[in-house]
């Protein structure tokens, strides 16, 4: 980009953080595999962490239901 061989994204794309998408559209064979494999891995890791948190929260709520009111946690 600095050498002027690849055009920069329009200002709107830049302001909204979409310059990476513009570049993928310009050079899909070079950048597509790089962005889509790493982004997919990131999304999978975040989804797994969120699912784990949801399961831990659900298990904690189920365990608390079995205690009588005012009982102290173990």
PDB file as gemmi writes it, atoms N, CA and C in Angstrom:
CRYST1    1.000    1.000    1.000  90.00  90.00  90.00 P 1                      
ATOM      1  N   UNK A   1       0.821  -1.192   0.000  1.00  0.00           N  
ATOM      2  CA  UNK A   1       0.000   0.000   0.000  1.00  0.00           C  
ATOM      3  C   UNK A   1       0.862   1.251   0.000  1.00  0.00           C  
ATOM      4  N   UNK A   2       1.941   1.240   0.727  1.00  0.00           N  
ATOM      5  CA  UNK A   2       2.771   2.438   0.790  1.00  0.00           C  
ATOM      6  C   UNK A   2       3.476   2.716  -0.526  1.00  0.00           C  
ATOM      7  N   UNK A   3       3.732   1.663  -1.309  1.00  0.00           N  
ATOM      8  CA  UNK A   3       4.392   1.851  -2.590  1.00  0.00           C  
ATOM      9  C   UNK A   3       3.420   2.338  -3.663  1.00  0.00           C  
ATOM     10  N   UNK A   4       2.130   2.332  -3.349  1.00  0.00           N  
ATOM     11  CA  UNK A   4       1.149   2.835  -4.297  1.00  0.00           C  
ATOM     12  C   UNK A   4       0.674   1.789  -5.296  1.00  0.00           C  
ATOM     13  N   UNK A   5       1.041   0.535  -5.107  1.00  0.00           N  
ATOM     14  CA  UNK A   5       0.630  -0.512  -6.043  1.00  0.00           C  
ATOM     15  C   UNK A   5      -0.797  -0.971  -5.782  1.00  0.00           C  
ATOM     16  N   UNK A   6      -1.220  -0.936  -4.538  1.00  0.00           N  
ATOM     17  CA  UNK A   6      -2.575  -1.340  -4.172  1.00  0.00           C  
ATOM     18  C   UNK A   6      -3.305  -0.112  -3.659  1.00  0.00           C  
ATOM     19  N   UNK A   7      -4.489   0.129  -4.201  1.00  0.00           N  
ATOM     20  CA  UNK A   7      -5.245   1.312  -3.797  1.00  0.00           C  
ATOM     21  C   UNK A   7      -5.757   1.164  -2.379  1.00  0.00           C  
ATOM     22  N   UNK A   8      -5.772   2.261  -1.636  1.00  0.00           N  
ATOM     23  CA  UNK A   8      -6.330   2.279  -0.287  1.00  0.00           C  
ATOM     24  C   UNK A   8      -7.851   2.253  -0.382  1.00  0.00           C  
ATOM     25  N   UNK A   9      -8.454   1.809   0.670  1.00  0.00           N  
ATOM     26  CA  UNK A   9      -9.912   1.772   0.731  1.00  0.00           C  
ATOM     27  C   UNK A   9     -10.446   3.202   0.797  1.00  0.00           C  
ATOM     28  N   UNK A  10     -11.661   3.423   0.300  1.00  0.00           N  
ATOM     29  CA  UNK A  10     -12.267   4.746   0.437  1.00  0.00           C  
ATOM     30  C   UNK A  10     -12.379   5.133   1.921  1.00  0.00           C  
ATOM     31  N   UNK A  11     -12.485   6.417   2.175  1.00  0.00           N  
ATOM     32  CA  UNK A  11     -12.507   6.930   3.545  1.00  0.00           C  
ATOM     33  C   UNK A  11     -13.596   6.295   4.393  1.00  0.00           C  
ATOM     34  N   UNK A  12     -14.789   6.074   3.812  1.00  0.00           N  
ATOM     35  CA  UNK A  12     -15.887   5.487   4.572  1.00  0.00           C  
ATOM     36  C   UNK A  12     -15.495   4.125   5.112  1.00  0.00           C  
ATOM     37  N   UNK A  13     -14.871   3.288   4.270  1.00  0.00           N  
ATOM     38  CA  UNK A  13     -14.433   1.953   4.680  1.00  0.00           C  
ATOM     39  C   UNK A  13     -13.404   2.072   5.802  1.00  0.00           C  
ATOM     40  N   UNK A  14     -12.495   3.026   5.670  1.00  0.00           N  
ATOM     41  CA  UNK A  14     -11.463   3.215   6.683  1.00  0.00           C  
ATOM     42  C   UNK A  14     -12.061   3.657   8.013  1.00  0.00           C  
ATOM     43  N   UNK A  15     -12.982   4.602   7.961  1.00  0.00           N  
ATOM     44  CA  UNK A  15     -13.592   5.112   9.193  1.00  0.00           C  
ATOM     45  C   UNK A  15     -14.364   4.035   9.943  1.00  0.00           C  
ATOM     46  N   UNK A  16     -14.932   3.087   9.224  1.00  0.00           N  
ATOM     47  CA  UNK A  16     -15.752   2.046   9.837  1.00  0.00           C  
ATOM     48  C   UNK A  16     -14.969   0.752  10.089  1.00  0.00           C  
ATOM     49  N   UNK A  17     -13.660   0.810   9.931  1.00  0.00           N  
ATOM     50  CA  UNK A  17     -12.825  -0.351  10.231  1.00  0.00           C  
ATOM     51  C   UNK A  17     -12.945  -1.488   9.238  1.00  0.00           C  
ATOM     52  N   UNK A  18     -13.291  -1.173   7.995  1.00  0.00           N  
ATOM     53  CA  UNK A  18     -13.502  -2.210   6.986  1.00  0.00           C  
ATOM     54  C   UNK A  18     -12.429  -2.221   5.902  1.00  0.00           C  
ATOM     55  N   UNK A  19     -11.310  -1.576   6.163  1.00  0.00           N  
ATOM     56  CA  UNK A  19     -10.262  -1.548   5.152  1.00  0.00           C  
ATOM     57  C   UNK A  19      -9.763  -2.955   4.847  1.00  0.00           C  
ATOM     58  N   UNK A  20      -9.728  -3.834   5.847  1.00  0.00           N  
ATOM     59  CA  UNK A  20      -9.283  -5.208   5.624  1.00  0.00           C  
ATOM     60  C   UNK A  20     -10.204  -5.911   4.632  1.00  0.00           C  
ATOM     61  N   UNK A  21     -11.524  -5.649   4.725  1.00  0.00           N  
ATOM     62  CA  UNK A  21     -12.479  -6.275   3.808  1.00  0.00           C  
ATOM     63  C   UNK A  21     -12.278  -5.760   2.386  1.00  0.00           C  
ATOM     64  N   UNK A  22     -12.021  -4.472   2.264  1.00  0.00           N  
ATOM     65  CA  UNK A  22     -11.761  -3.886   0.953  1.00  0.00           C  
ATOM     66  C   UNK A  22     -10.537  -4.536   0.311  1.00  0.00           C  
ATOM     67  N   UNK A  23      -9.499  -4.757   1.124  1.00  0.00           N  
ATOM     68  CA  UNK A  23      -8.276  -5.381   0.614  1.00  0.00           C  
ATOM     69  C   UNK A  23      -8.523  -6.825   0.207  1.00  0.00           C  
ATOM     70  N   UNK A  24      -9.353  -7.543   0.962  1.00  0.00           N  
ATOM     71  CA  UNK A  24      -9.679  -8.931   0.603  1.00  0.00           C  
ATOM     72  C   UNK A  24     -10.428  -8.958  -0.727  1.00  0.00           C  
ATOM     73  N   UNK A  25     -11.323  -7.994  -0.923  1.00  0.00           N  
ATOM     74  CA  UNK A  25     -12.065  -7.922  -2.187  1.00  0.00           C  
ATOM     75  C   UNK A  25     -11.108  -7.624  -3.342  1.00  0.00           C  
ATOM     76  N   UNK A  26     -10.110  -6.775  -3.102  1.00  0.00           N  
ATOM     77  CA  UNK A  26      -9.147  -6.427  -4.149  1.00  0.00           C  
ATOM     78  C   UNK A  26      -8.228  -7.595  -4.500  1.00  0.00           C  
ATOM     79  N   UNK A  27      -7.796  -8.368  -3.479  1.00  0.00           N  
ATOM     80  CA  UNK A  27      -6.858  -9.471  -3.691  1.00  0.00           C  
ATOM     81  C   UNK A  27      -7.340 -10.726  -2.955  1.00  0.00           C  
ATOM     82  N   UNK A  28      -8.425 -11.337  -3.421  1.00  0.00           N  
ATOM     83  CA  UNK A  28      -8.996 -12.456  -2.673  1.00  0.00           C  
ATOM     84  C   UNK A  28      -8.094 -13.704  -2.635  1.00  0.00           C  
ATOM     85  N   UNK A  29      -7.368 -13.969  -3.696  1.00  0.00           N  
ATOM     86  CA  UNK A  29      -6.544 -15.178  -3.708  1.00  0.00           C  
ATOM     87  C   UNK A  29      -5.350 -15.072  -2.763  1.00  0.00           C  
ATOM     88  N   UNK A  30      -4.841 -13.880  -2.582  1.00  0.00           N  
ATOM     89  CA  UNK A  30      -3.689 -13.706  -1.706  1.00  0.00           C  
ATOM     90  C   UNK A  30      -4.104 -13.557  -0.246  1.00  0.00           C  
ATOM     91  N   UNK A  31      -5.128 -12.739   0.007  1.00  0.00           N  
ATOM     92  CA  UNK A  31      -5.493 -12.420   1.387  1.00  0.00           C  
ATOM     93  C   UNK A  31      -6.640 -13.258   1.944  1.00  0.00           C  
ATOM     94  N   UNK A  32      -7.472 -13.782   1.078  1.00  0.00           N  
ATOM     95  CA  UNK A  32      -8.637 -14.549   1.530  1.00  0.00           C  
ATOM     96  C   UNK A  32      -8.293 -15.685   2.474  1.00  0.00           C  
ATOM     97  N   UNK A  33      -7.424 -16.606   2.065  1.00  0.00           N  
ATOM     98  CA  UNK A  33      -7.101 -17.719   2.973  1.00  0.00           C  
ATOM     99  C   UNK A  33      -6.518 -17.247   4.302  1.00  0.00           C  
ATOM    100  N   UNK A  34      -5.695 -16.234   4.270  1.00  0.00           N  
ATOM    101  CA  UNK A  34      -5.076 -15.741   5.500  1.00  0.00           C  
ATOM    102  C   UNK A  34      -6.134 -15.211   6.463  1.00  0.00           C  
ATOM    103  N   UNK A  35      -7.002 -14.331   5.977  1.00  0.00           N  
ATOM    104  CA  UNK A  35      -7.993 -13.734   6.862  1.00  0.00           C  
ATOM    105  C   UNK A  35      -9.049 -14.737   7.297  1.00  0.00           C  
ATOM    106  N   UNK A  36      -9.526 -15.550   6.377  1.00  0.00           N  
ATOM    107  CA  UNK A  36     -10.639 -16.425   6.731  1.00  0.00           C  
ATOM    108  C   UNK A  36     -10.218 -17.569   7.642  1.00  0.00           C  
ATOM    109  N   UNK A  37      -9.003 -18.082   7.522  1.00  0.00           N  
ATOM    110  CA  UNK A  37      -8.584 -19.146   8.439  1.00  0.00           C  
ATOM    111  C   UNK A  37      -8.322 -18.588   9.829  1.00  0.00           C  
ATOM    112  N   UNK A  38      -7.625 -17.465   9.921  1.00  0.00           N  
ATOM    113  CA  UNK A  38      -7.339 -16.914  11.247  1.00  0.00           C  
ATOM    114  C   UNK A  38      -8.607 -16.365  11.894  1.00  0.00           C  
ATOM    115  N   UNK A  39      -9.480 -15.727  11.126  1.00  0.00           N  
ATOM    116  CA  UNK A  39     -10.714 -15.198  11.699  1.00  0.00           C  
ATOM    117  C   UNK A  39     -11.625 -16.330  12.159  1.00  0.00           C  
ATOM    118  N   UNK A  40     -11.681 -17.413  11.379  1.00  0.00           N  
ATOM    119  CA  UNK A  40     -12.515 -18.554  11.771  1.00  0.00           C  
ATOM    120  C   UNK A  40     -11.993 -19.159  13.075  1.00  0.00           C  
ATOM    121  N   UNK A  41     -10.689 -19.289  13.190  1.00  0.00           N  
ATOM    122  CA  UNK A  41     -10.099 -19.830  14.412  1.00  0.00           C  
ATOM    123  C   UNK A  41     -10.428 -18.936  15.603  1.00  0.00           C  
ATOM    124  N   UNK A  42     -10.306 -17.625  15.427  1.00  0.00           N  
ATOM    125  CA  UNK A  42     -10.611 -16.680  16.501  1.00  0.00           C  
ATOM    126  C   UNK A  42     -12.073 -16.791  16.926  1.00  0.00           C  
ATOM    127  N   UNK A  43     -12.987 -16.820  15.962  1.00  0.00           N  
ATOM    128  CA  UNK A  43     -14.413 -16.902  16.278  1.00  0.00           C  
ATOM    129  C   UNK A  43     -14.716 -18.219  16.992  1.00  0.00           C  
ATOM    130  N   UNK A  44     -14.103 -19.318  16.553  1.00  0.00           N  
ATOM    131  CA  UNK A  44     -14.319 -20.610  17.205  1.00  0.00           C  
ATOM    132  C   UNK A  44     -13.823 -20.584  18.652  1.00  0.00           C  
ATOM    133  N   UNK A  45     -12.672 -19.977  18.899  1.00  0.00           N  
ATOM    134  CA  UNK A  45     -12.145 -19.895  20.265  1.00  0.00           C  
ATOM    135  C   UNK A  45     -13.038 -19.035  21.157  1.00  0.00           C  
ATOM    136  N   UNK A  46     -13.500 -17.909  20.641  1.00  0.00           N  
ATOM    137  CA  UNK A  46     -14.378 -17.033  21.425  1.00  0.00           C  
ATOM    138  C   UNK A  46     -15.707 -17.725  21.705  1.00  0.00           C  
ATOM    139  N   UNK A  47     -16.264 -18.407  20.709  1.00  0.00           N  
ATOM    140  CA  UNK A  47     -17.538 -19.111  20.910  1.00  0.00           C  
ATOM    141  C   UNK A  47     -17.377 -20.228  21.940  1.00  0.00           C  
ATOM    142  N   UNK A  48     -16.265 -20.945  21.882  1.00  0.00           N  
ATOM    143  CA  UNK A  48     -16.025 -21.999  22.865  1.00  0.00           C  
ATOM    144  C   UNK A  48     -15.908 -21.448  24.274  1.00  0.00           C  
ATOM    145  N   UNK A  49     -15.220 -20.329  24.418  1.00  0.00           N  
ATOM    146  CA  UNK A  49     -15.087 -19.707  25.735  1.00  0.00           C  
ATOM    147  C   UNK A  49     -16.435 -19.214  26.242  1.00  0.00           C  
ATOM    148  N   UNK A  50     -17.233 -18.628  25.367  1.00  0.00           N  
ATOM    149  CA  UNK A  50     -18.558 -18.140  25.767  1.00  0.00           C  
ATOM    150  C   UNK A  50     -19.464 -19.301  26.161  1.00  0.00           C  
ATOM    151  N   UNK A  51     -19.397 -20.397  25.412  1.00  0.00           N  
ATOM    152  CA  UNK A  51     -20.211 -21.572  25.743  1.00  0.00           C  
ATOM    153  C   UNK A  51     -19.786 -22.144  27.090  1.00  0.00           C  
ATOM    154  N   UNK A  52     -18.490 -22.183  27.347  1.00  0.00           N  
ATOM    155  CA  UNK A  52     -18.002 -22.674  28.637  1.00  0.00           C  
ATOM    156  C   UNK A  52     -18.484 -21.818  29.785  1.00  0.00           C  
ATOM    157  N   UNK A  53     -18.462 -20.505  29.610  1.00  0.00           N  
ATOM    158  CA  UNK A  53     -18.956 -19.596  30.645  1.00  0.00           C  
ATOM    159  C   UNK A  53     -20.443 -19.812  30.876  1.00  0.00           C  
ATOM    160  N   UNK A  54     -21.205 -20.003  29.808  1.00  0.00           N  
ATOM    161  CA  UNK A  54     -22.647 -20.216  29.936  1.00  0.00           C  
ATOM    162  C   UNK A  54     -22.924 -21.510  30.689  1.00  0.00           C  
ATOM    163  N   UNK A  55     -22.166 -22.561  30.388  1.00  0.00           N  
ATOM    164  CA  UNK A  55     -22.356 -23.836  31.078  1.00  0.00           C  
ATOM    165  C   UNK A  55     -21.983 -23.726  32.549  1.00  0.00           C  
ATOM    166  N   UNK A  56     -20.895 -23.031  32.845  1.00  0.00           N  
ATOM    167  CA  UNK A  56     -20.498 -22.864  34.245  1.00  0.00           C  
ATOM    168  C   UNK A  56     -21.552 -22.067  35.008  1.00  0.00           C  
ATOM    169  N   UNK A  57     -22.092 -21.038  34.368  1.00  0.00           N  
ATOM    170  CA  UNK A  57     -23.138 -20.238  35.015  1.00  0.00           C  
ATOM    171  C   UNK A  57     -24.403 -21.044  35.254  1.00  0.00           C  
ATOM    172  N   UNK A  58     -24.786 -21.861  34.281  1.00  0.00           N  
ATOM    173  CA  UNK A  58     -25.983 -22.692  34.421  1.00  0.00           C  
ATOM    174  C   UNK A  58     -25.789 -23.725  35.523  1.00  0.00           C  
ATOM    175  N   UNK A  59     -24.618 -24.346  35.587  1.00  0.00           N  
ATOM    176  CA  UNK A  59     -24.339 -25.339  36.622  1.00  0.00           C  
ATOM    177  C   UNK A  59     -24.363 -24.678  37.997  1.00  0.00           C  
ATOM    178  N   UNK A  60     -23.814 -23.493  38.101  1.00  0.00           N  
ATOM    179  CA  UNK A  60     -23.800 -22.782  39.373  1.00  0.00           C  
ATOM    180  C   UNK A  60     -25.220 -22.458  39.830  1.00  0.00           C  
ATOM    181  N   UNK A  61     -26.054 -22.024  38.898  1.00  0.00           N  
ATOM    182  CA  UNK A  61     -27.448 -21.720  39.257  1.00  0.00           C  
ATOM    183  C   UNK A  61     -28.183 -22.975  39.703  1.00  0.00           C  
ATOM    184  N   UNK A  62     -27.942 -24.106  39.036  1.00  0.00           N  
ATOM    185  CA  UNK A  62     -28.598 -25.352  39.422  1.00  0.00           C  
ATOM    186  C   UNK A  62     -28.160 -25.785  40.816  1.00  0.00           C  
ATOM    187  N   UNK A  63     -26.881 -25.634  41.121  1.00  0.00           N  
ATOM    188  CA  UNK A  63     -26.393 -26.032  42.434  1.00  0.00           C  
ATOM    189  C   UNK A  63     -26.975 -25.148  43.533  1.00  0.00           C  
ATOM    190  N   UNK A  64     -27.154 -23.871  43.272  1.00  0.00           N  
ATOM    191  CA  UNK A  64     -27.703 -22.962  44.277  1.00  0.00           C  
ATOM    192  C   UNK A  64     -29.170 -23.244  44.560  1.00  0.00           C  
ATOM    193  N   UNK A  65     -29.904 -23.774  43.597  1.00  0.00           N  
ATOM    194  CA  UNK A  65     -31.336 -24.039  43.802  1.00  0.00           C  
ATOM    195  C   UNK A  65     -31.562 -25.098  44.875  1.00  0.00           C  
ATOM    196  N   UNK A  66     -30.640 -26.020  45.008  1.00  0.00           N  
ATOM    197  CA  UNK A  66     -30.826 -27.106  45.961  1.00  0.00           C  
ATOM    198  C   UNK A  66     -30.598 -26.706  47.407  1.00  0.00           C  
ATOM    199  N   UNK A  67     -30.106 -25.535  47.693  1.00  0.00           N  
ATOM    200  CA  UNK A  67     -29.831 -25.086  49.056  1.00  0.00           C  
ATOM    201  C   UNK A  67     -31.076 -24.458  49.681  1.00  0.00           C  
ATOM    202  N   UNK A  68     -31.266 -24.677  50.955  1.00  0.00           N  
ATOM    203  CA  UNK A  68     -32.386 -23.986  51.617  1.00  0.00           C  
ATOM    204  C   UNK A  68     -32.089 -22.490  51.722  1.00  0.00           C  
ATOM    205  N   UNK A  69     -33.101 -21.676  51.853  1.00  0.00           N  
ATOM    206  CA  UNK A  69     -32.873 -20.226  51.946  1.00  0.00           C  
ATOM    207  C   UNK A  69     -31.944 -19.890  53.128  1.00  0.00           C  
ATOM    208  N   UNK A  70     -31.001 -19.049  52.917  1.00  0.00           N  
ATOM    209  CA  UNK A  70     -30.088 -18.626  53.951  1.00  0.00           C  
ATOM    210  C   UNK A  70     -28.932 -19.583  54.191  1.00  0.00           C  
ATOM    211  N   UNK A  71     -28.899 -20.708  53.482  1.00  0.00           N  
ATOM    212  CA  UNK A  71     -27.796 -21.650  53.654  1.00  0.00           C  
ATOM    213  C   UNK A  71     -26.531 -21.070  53.083  1.00  0.00           C  
ATOM    214  N   UNK A  72     -25.425 -21.351  53.725  1.00  0.00           N  
ATOM    215  CA  UNK A  72     -24.139 -20.834  53.260  1.00  0.00           C  
ATOM    216  C   UNK A  72     -23.578 -21.762  52.182  1.00  0.00           C  
ATOM    217  N   UNK A  73     -22.893 -21.171  51.183  1.00  0.00           N  
ATOM    218  CA  UNK A  73     -22.280 -22.021  50.158  1.00  0.00           C  
ATOM    219  C   UNK A  73     -21.162 -22.868  50.783  1.00  0.00           C  
ATOM    220  N   UNK A  74     -20.941 -24.033  50.198  1.00  0.00           N  
ATOM    221  CA  UNK A  74     -19.896 -24.939  50.683  1.00  0.00           C  
ATOM    222  C   UNK A  74     -18.547 -24.448  50.326  1.00  0.00           C  
TER     223      UNK A  74                                                      
END                                                                             
